[in-house]
Amino acid sequence: MKTKTDKSNKYKIKEFERRVYAACAKIPKGKVSTYSAIARAIGKPGSARAVGNALNKNPHSFNLKTQDAKHKTLVPCHRVVRSDGSVGGYAHGTKAKIAILKKEGVKIVAGRVRLKKN
């Protein structure tokens, strides 16, 4: 995984991270996905932990101040949860993640999202 250093990549985002962010960007408002589903979607099954690490480094994450912004580069990493439905970590704090998800219409009960089985 090479890191590009051109001006269009000032955050030095690795190719794996770019793929994770692109997959995450496809999650619609009011919906969630899981770390393992993102890993499968980018062709790297078994790399759910690496997906979580990439999302933790996301330089374009939502926070309580930017969630309503019409900014095209925001990556909604808050929409990714654990396979058991628990919300998991978030660079801006778990409380912020829960608040944003609830504002988007995601139902959270006892710290968990009810996941639909496909």
Secondary structure, DSSP 8 states (H G I E B T S, - for coil): --B--SGGGTT--BHHHHHHHHHHTTS-TT--EEHHHHHHHTT-TT-HHHHHHHHHT-TTB--TTTTT---TT-B-GGGEE-TTSB----TT-HHHHHHHHHHTT--EETTEE-----
